[in-house]
Amino acid sequence: MKTNQLTLLLALLLFVTFYTPAQAQRRRLKPQAKGGIIGTVAGGAAGALINRRNRVVGGLIGGAIGGTTGYLIGKNKDNKNKAAARLAAAEAETARERERREVAERAAEERAALAAAPAHGLGPAKPVALPVAATAKPTTSPYVLNASFLTNTSYGDQATPYGSSIYRRKSW
């Protein structure tokens, strides 16, 4: 009789531990709930085995103690997971901010270089305000730029010719 009870208890314990119903989308248990379930089952089984005179009372007391302990362990794990997620989010935000600063610095350097070099070769160039998005350096030599292009003072104004280009072509 004892062997049958222990076998049945072990089978029930294994079934509850490893049973996963087949569902399309299954929500994961929180660590507190998972720890509470495992603690309740383990504590109930241990309490029933320890208290041989009255197994029901032993199982209930062991289940209550095990469930509470399992819940507290799960809550501690959940707090650690949340702290790690906050730390990772803060590091990602710091990296994004650093990248934004580097892009802004590069854009400012490129704008200063474009404003300092005369594009027409007739003297000092007027500074042209360029948006941050227009940071691409020309790939042709400065001699070709001096001979073929003029700075576009109406850059960004779509109503004027060559409004989307930093330079405008000579028409002759």
C-alpha positions as CSV (number, residue, x, y, z in Angstrom):
1,M,0.0,0.0,0.0
2,K,2.8,2.4,0.9
3,T,4.6,1.6,-2.3
4,N,1.5,2.4,-4.4
5,Q,1.0,5.7,-2.6
6,L,4.6,6.7,-3.1
7,T,4.5,5.7,-6.8
8,L,1.3,7.6,-7.3
9,L,2.7,10.7,-5.5
10,L,5.9,10.6,-7.6
11,A,3.9,10.2,-10.8
12,L,1.7,13.1,-9.8
13,L,4.7,15.2,-9.0
14,L,6.4,14.5,-12.3
15,F,3.1,15.1,-14.2
16,V,2.6,18.5,-12.6
17,T,6.3,19.5,-13.1
18,F,6.7,18.6,-16.7
19,Y,3.2,18.9,-18.1
20,T,2.9,21.5,-20.8
21,P,-0.4,21.8,-22.7
22,A,-0.1,22.2,-26.4
23,Q,-1.3,25.7,-27.2
24,A,-0.5,28.1,-30.0
25,Q,0.5,30.9,-27.7
26,R,1.4,30.1,-24.2
27,R,2.0,32.8,-21.6
28,R,5.1,32.2,-19.5
29,L,4.7,32.0,-15.7
30,K,6.3,34.7,-13.7
31,P,9.2,33.5,-11.5
32,Q,7.1,34.1,-8.4
33,A,4.3,31.8,-9.6
34,K,6.7,29.2,-10.8
35,G,8.6,29.2,-7.6
36,G,5.4,29.0,-5.6
37,I,4.0,26.0,-7.5
38,I,7.3,24.1,-7.3
39,G,7.7,24.9,-3.6
40,T,4.1,23.9,-2.8
41,V,4.4,20.6,-4.6
42,A,7.8,19.8,-3.1
43,G,6.9,21.0,0.4
44,G,3.6,19.1,0.3
45,A,5.4,15.9,-0.7
46,A,8.1,16.4,1.9
47,G,5.6,17.2,4.6
48,A,3.6,14.1,3.8
49,L,6.7,11.9,4.0
50,I,8.0,13.5,7.2
51,N,4.7,13.4,9.2
52,R,3.9,9.7,9.2
53,R,1.1,9.9,11.7
54,N,-1.1,12.4,9.8
55,R,0.1,12.8,6.2
56,V,-2.6,15.2,5.2
57,V,-1.7,17.7,7.9
58,G,2.0,17.3,7.1
59,G,1.3,17.8,3.4
60,L,-0.7,21.0,4.0
61,I,1.9,22.5,6.4
62,G,4.8,21.5,4.1
63,G,2.9,22.8,1.1
64,A,2.3,26.2,2.8
65,I,5.9,26.5,3.9
66,G,7.3,25.3,0.6
67,G,5.0,27.6,-1.4
68,T,5.9,30.7,0.6
69,T,9.6,29.9,0.3
70,G,9.3,29.2,-3.5
71,Y,7.4,32.5,-4.0
72,L,10.1,34.5,-2.1
73,I,12.9,32.8,-4.2
74,G,11.0,33.5,-7.4
75,K,10.4,37.2,-6.4
76,N,14.1,37.6,-5.7
77,K,14.9,36.2,-9.2
78,D,12.3,38.5,-10.8
79,N,13.8,41.5,-9.1
80,K,17.3,40.5,-10.3
81,N,15.9,40.1,-13.9
82,K,14.3,43.6,-13.7
83,A,17.4,45.2,-12.4
84,A,19.5,43.6,-15.2
85,A,16.9,44.8,-17.8
86,R,17.1,48.3,-16.5
87,L,20.8,48.3,-16.6
88,A,20.9,47.0,-20.2
89,A,18.3,49.6,-21.2
90,A,20.4,52.4,-19.6
91,E,23.6,51.1,-21.4
92,A,21.7,51.0,-24.7
93,E,20.5,54.6,-24.2
94,T,24.0,55.8,-23.3
95,A,25.3,54.2,-26.5
96,R,22.6,55.7,-28.6
97,E,23.3,59.2,-27.1
98,R,27.0,58.8,-27.7
99,E,26.4,57.9,-31.3
100,R,24.1,60.9,-31.7
101,R,26.8,63.2,-30.3
102,E,29.5,61.7,-32.6
103,V,27.2,62.2,-35.7
104,A,26.5,65.8,-34.7
105,E,30.2,66.5,-34.1
106,R,31.1,65.0,-37.5
107,A,28.4,67.0,-39.2
108,A,29.6,70.2,-37.6
109,E,33.2,69.5,-38.7
110,E,32.1,68.8,-42.2
111,R,29.9,71.9,-42.3
112,A,32.9,74.0,-41.1
113,A,35.2,72.4,-43.7
114,L,32.7,73.2,-46.5
115,A,32.1,76.7,-45.3
116,A,35.9,77.4,-45.0
117,A,36.8,76.2,-48.5
118,P,35.6,78.6,-51.3
119,A,33.5,76.6,-53.8
120,H,33.9,79.2,-56.6
121,G,37.5,80.1,-56.3
122,L,36.9,83.9,-56.4
123,G,37.6,84.7,-52.8
124,P,36.3,83.7,-49.4
125,A,33.0,81.9,-49.5
126,K,29.9,83.0,-47.7
127,P,29.0,80.5,-45.0
128,V,26.1,78.3,-46.1
129,A,23.9,76.9,-43.4
130,L,23.6,73.2,-44.0
131,P,21.2,70.9,-42.2
132,V,22.6,67.9,-40.3
133,A,21.3,65.5,-43.0
134,A,23.5,67.0,-45.7
135,T,26.8,65.8,-44.3
136,A,28.1,63.9,-47.4
137,K,31.5,65.1,-48.6
138,P,31.8,65.5,-52.4
139,T,33.9,62.7,-53.9
140,T,35.3,64.8,-56.8
141,S,38.4,66.9,-56.6
142,P,38.2,70.5,-55.5
143,Y,39.5,71.7,-58.9
144,V,36.5,70.1,-60.6
145,L,34.2,71.6,-58.0
146,N,35.7,75.1,-58.5
147,A,35.3,74.9,-62.2
148,S,31.9,73.3,-62.5
149,F,29.8,74.2,-59.4
150,L,28.7,77.1,-57.4
151,T,27.4,77.1,-53.9
152,N,23.7,77.0,-53.7
153,T,22.6,79.8,-51.4
154,S,19.0,78.6,-51.6
155,Y,19.7,75.1,-50.5
156,G,16.6,73.4,-48.9
157,D,14.1,75.7,-50.7
158,Q,12.2,73.4,-53.0
159,A,10.7,76.4,-55.0
160,T,14.2,77.3,-56.4
161,P,16.2,75.3,-59.0
162,Y,18.5,72.7,-57.4
163,G,16.8,73.1,-54.1
164,S,17.9,69.7,-52.9
165,S,21.6,70.1,-53.9
166,I,24.4,71.7,-52.0
167,Y,25.9,72.9,-55.3
168,R,24.2,74.3,-58.4
169,R,25.6,73.9,-61.9
170,K,26.7,76.7,-64.1
171,S,24.3,77.2,-66.9
172,W,27.0,78.1,-69.5
